[in-house]
Amino acid sequence: MKNLNFISCFSTMSLYYKLFPNKLGKIVRGIDLSTENRPEVIKQIKEDVTAHRILIFKDQGIVSGNRHVEISEWFGELESTFYKHPKSPHPDVFRVSNDKTEGCTGVGRTGWHIDGSFQPAPFSYSLYHMVSVPKRGATAFAPLTEIVESLPKETFNKWDRLWMMSDRRSGPVHPLIYTHPRSGKKVLCFHLGMTHNYVFDFGSPNEREATASEFKEISKEIHHEFVKDDGKIQYIHQWEPGDFIISDNLAVAHEATPDTQIPRSEVGLRVLHRTTIKGTVPPSK
C-alpha cells in the first residue's frame, strides 16, 4: 500500500497512518472510536497528535455527543465558552451548521485563527466530527511552525516583538510568537477575526500599541503567510461521512472555507460538532 506507514501495532488491531503531501497530519484507520478505551492506545493517540498535529480518523459512523465528550476527556478538561444551540447533543458540544435551525451559522469565517485566544491559556485541543456532510463545505488547516520558520528575518523580528490583544478588551495579552508547551517548537497565538490590537514590546519601557494603519498592515501580513503561493501551506479537508478529527489547536491554525456558508437548499445539510479542551499553559516568552 503506497505511502502508508505502520506506526503502532497492538495485539488486536493496527493503526494505519497516511502522510499528507505537506506533512501536516495523518489519516488513521483501524480504530473504532465508539468503543476504544485501552490506555495504551489512548496514550499512543495523544503522542501522535503532538507529533503529527492532526489525526483524521476515518469511517467512524455517527459519534454521539456523549461519546464525543468522552473522547475529548482523554486530553483534559473541556472548555465550553460557545453559544449553546438547542439541537446540540451535549452542553459541551458546539454545533455548527449552514441552517440556523440546526446549528450556529457563519462560524469560522472571520479569518485564520486558533481557538480560545481570548482565554488566559488558549484551548489545547479541538475535536471535530461532521455529523451531516454536505456536497461542499471544507475546513482549511495550516501548520504554524512552518509559517514561523518560513518568515523573512525582518518579518520574524517584527512579529517576535508583537503581542496580541483579544477583542475582549478585559482579556489577556499574548505573545504573537511563542514556544509550544509540548513540542517545544515556535507557533503563533492569533485570531485575525478576534484581535483588538497588537502591542509592540509588551511589558518593556518601549511598550506601545500599534497604530490603526500598523494594525491593518500586521493583520494583512499574517493573512498573507497563509494564502501566499496559492495557499500551498494549507491542507483543505474535504469532509466524508464518518470523519473525526483531533487537532493540536496550539500547533494548527484553521478557517472555514467560503463553501461552508452555502445554503442547505443548494448543497444539503451541514452539521459539524466540535469540542475544545481547556489550555493549561499560558503563552509566554
C-alpha positions in Angstrom: 0.0 0.0 0.0 1.9 3.0 -1.3 2.7 5.9 1.1 1.3 4.0 4.1 3.4 3.8 7.3 2.7 1.4 10.1 3.4 3.4 13.2 2.0 1.3 16.0 0.8 -2.3 16.4 -1.3 -3.7 19.2 -2.4 -7.3 19.8 -5.9 -6.9 18.4 -5.6 -4.1 15.8 -3.1 -1.9 13.9 -3.1 1.8 13.4 -2.6 2.8 9.7 -1.3 6.3 9.1 -1.1 8.0 5.7 1.0 11.1 5.4 -0.4 14.1 3.6 1.8 15.8 1.0 2.5 18.9 3.1 3.4 16.7 6.1 0.6 18.1 8.2 -1.4 15.4 9.8 -2.1 11.7 9.3 -5.1 9.7 8.2 -6.0 7.0 10.7 -7.7 3.7 10.0 -8.1 0.6 12.2 -9.5 2.3 15.3 -13.2 2.4 16.4 -13.6 5.5 18.5 -17.0 4.4 19.6 -15.6 1.7 21.8 -11.8 2.3 22.1 -10.7 2.8 25.7 -7.5 0.9 26.0 -4.9 3.0 27.9 -2.0 2.1 25.6 -4.0 3.1 22.5 -5.1 6.4 24.1 -1.5 7.1 25.1 -0.3 6.5 21.6 -3.0 8.7 20.1 -2.1 11.5 22.4 1.6 11.2 21.5 0.7 11.1 17.8 -1.4 14.2 17.9 1.6 16.1 19.2 3.9 14.5 16.6 1.5 15.0 13.6 -0.7 17.8 14.8 -3.9 16.5 13.1 -5.2 13.0 13.2 -8.1 12.2 10.9 -10.0 9.1 11.9 -11.9 7.6 9.0 -15.1 5.5 8.9 -16.3 6.3 12.4 -20.0 6.5 11.5 -22.0 8.9 13.7 -20.3 9.6 17.0 -22.8 10.6 19.7 -22.5 13.8 21.7 -21.8 11.8 24.9 -19.1 9.8 23.2 -17.6 12.9 21.6 -17.2 14.3 25.1 -15.7 11.1 26.5 -13.0 11.0 23.7 -12.3 14.7 24.4 -11.7 14.0 28.1 -8.7 11.9 27.1 -7.0 15.2 26.6 -8.1 17.2 29.6 -10.9 19.3 30.9 -13.4 20.6 28.4 -13.9 24.3 27.8 -17.3 25.3 26.6 -17.5 29.1 26.1 -19.6 29.0 22.9 -23.3 29.6 22.3 -25.4 26.6 23.3 -27.6 25.7 20.3 -30.9 24.0 21.2 -30.0 21.0 18.9 -26.6 20.4 20.4 -26.4 16.8 21.6 -24.4 17.8 24.7 -23.8 21.1 26.6 -20.0 20.7 25.9 -20.5 20.2 22.1 -20.6 23.2 19.8 -23.0 22.6 16.9 -22.3 24.4 13.7 -24.4 24.3 10.5 -25.5 26.0 7.3 -29.0 26.1 8.6 -29.7 28.2 11.7 -32.4 25.9 12.9 -29.9 23.1 13.0 -26.8 24.8 14.4 -24.8 28.1 14.7 -24.2 29.7 11.3 -21.3 31.9 10.0 -18.8 30.2 12.2 -15.1 30.2 11.4 -15.2 32.8 8.6 -13.7 35.8 10.3 -10.1 34.8 9.4 -7.3 32.4 10.2 -7.1 31.6 13.9 -6.5 29.2 16.7 -9.4 28.6 19.1 -9.6 30.3 22.5 -7.1 33.1 22.0 -9.3 35.2 24.4 -8.5 32.8 27.3 -5.5 33.1 29.6 -4.4 29.8 28.1 -5.8 29.1 24.6 -7.5 25.8 24.0 -5.0 23.0 23.8 -7.0 20.7 21.5 -10.0 20.8 19.2 -12.0 17.7 18.2 -14.3 17.9 15.2 -16.9 15.5 13.8 -19.0 16.1 10.7 -22.5 14.6 11.6 -24.1 15.6 8.3 -21.9 16.0 5.3 -22.9 18.5 2.5 -21.8 18.3 -1.1 -19.4 21.2 -0.4 -18.1 22.7 2.8 -14.4 22.1 3.6 -12.3 23.2 6.5 -8.8 24.5 5.9 -5.9 23.8 8.2 -2.3 25.1 8.2 0.8 24.3 10.3 2.0 27.2 12.5 5.6 26.1 13.0 6.2 26.1 9.2 4.7 29.6 8.9 7.1 30.9 11.6 10.1 29.2 10.2 9.5 30.5 6.6 9.2 34.1 7.6 11.9 36.5 6.3 14.2 37.6 9.1 12.9 41.1 9.1 9.3 39.9 9.4 10.2 37.4 12.1 12.0 40.0 14.2 9.0 42.3 13.9 6.4 39.6 14.8 8.6 38.5 17.7 8.1 41.9 19.3 4.3 41.7 18.9 1.7 40.7 21.4 -2.0 40.3 20.6 -4.8 41.9 22.5 -8.1 39.9 22.3 -11.2 41.8 21.1 -12.5 41.1 24.6 -10.6 44.1 25.9 -10.5 42.8 29.5 -8.9 39.6 28.3 -5.2 38.6 28.3 -2.4 39.8 26.1 -0.5 37.0 24.4 2.8 37.0 22.5 2.2 36.5 18.8 5.2 34.1 18.6 5.9 31.7 21.4 7.1 28.2 22.2 4.6 25.3 22.1 4.3 23.8 25.6 4.5 20.2 24.4 6.5 20.2 21.2 8.9 23.0 22.1 8.5 24.5 18.6 7.7 28.0 17.6 4.0 28.7 17.0 1.5 31.6 16.8 -1.2 32.8 19.2 -3.5 34.8 17.0 -7.1 35.2 15.7 -7.5 37.5 12.7 -11.1 38.0 13.4 -10.9 38.4 17.2 -8.0 40.8 17.8 -8.5 44.2 19.2 -4.9 45.4 18.6 -1.3 44.4 18.7 1.2 45.7 21.2 4.9 46.2 20.5 7.4 45.2 23.2 4.7 44.4 25.8 6.0 44.8 29.4 9.1 46.8 28.4 9.8 50.5 28.6 9.2 50.7 24.9 5.7 49.2 25.0 3.2 50.8 22.7 0.0 49.8 20.9 0.1 49.6 17.1 -1.5 52.5 15.2 -4.6 51.8 13.1 -2.5 51.6 10.0 0.0 49.3 11.6 -2.8 47.0 12.9 -4.1 46.6 9.3 -0.6 46.0 8.0 0.2 43.4 10.6 -3.1 41.6 10.1 -2.6 41.6 6.3 0.9 40.3 6.7 -0.3 37.3 8.8 -3.1 36.5 6.4 -0.6 36.7 3.5 1.5 33.9 5.0 -1.4 31.5 4.9 -2.5 32.3 1.3 0.8 33.0 -0.5 1.9 30.6 -3.2 -1.7 29.8 -3.9 -2.1 28.6 -0.3 0.3 25.6 -0.7 0.9 25.7 3.1 -2.8 24.7 3.7 -4.4 21.4 4.0 -8.0 21.6 2.8 -10.1 18.8 4.4 -13.0 17.7 2.2 -15.2 16.0 4.7 -16.5 12.5 4.2 -19.1 10.6 6.2 -17.6 9.2 9.4 -14.7 11.6 9.7 -13.5 12.6 13.2 -10.6 14.9 13.6 -8.4 15.5 16.6 -6.3 18.7 16.2 -3.5 20.2 18.3 -5.1 23.6 18.5 -1.8 25.3 19.5 0.1 24.0 16.5 -2.5 24.3 13.8 -4.5 27.3 12.5 -7.8 26.8 10.7 -10.5 28.6 8.9 -13.9 27.5 7.5 -13.9 27.8 3.7 -16.5 30.0 1.9 -18.3 26.9 0.8 -19.4 26.3 4.4 -21.8 29.1 4.2 -23.7 27.8 1.1 -27.3 27.3 2.0 -28.7 23.9 2.7 -31.0 24.2 -0.2 -28.0 24.2 -2.6 -25.6 21.7 -1.0 -27.5 19.8 1.6 -27.4 20.0 5.4 -24.0 20.6 7.0 -23.7 19.8 10.7 -20.3 19.9 12.5 -19.8 19.1 16.1 -16.8 20.5 17.9 -15.3 20.3 21.4 -12.4 22.2 22.8 -10.0 21.3 25.6 -9.0 23.9 28.3 -5.5 25.2 28.0 -3.2 24.8 30.9 -0.1 26.7 29.9 -0.5 30.4 29.1 1.7 31.5 26.1 4.8 33.4 27.3 8.2 34.5 26.2 
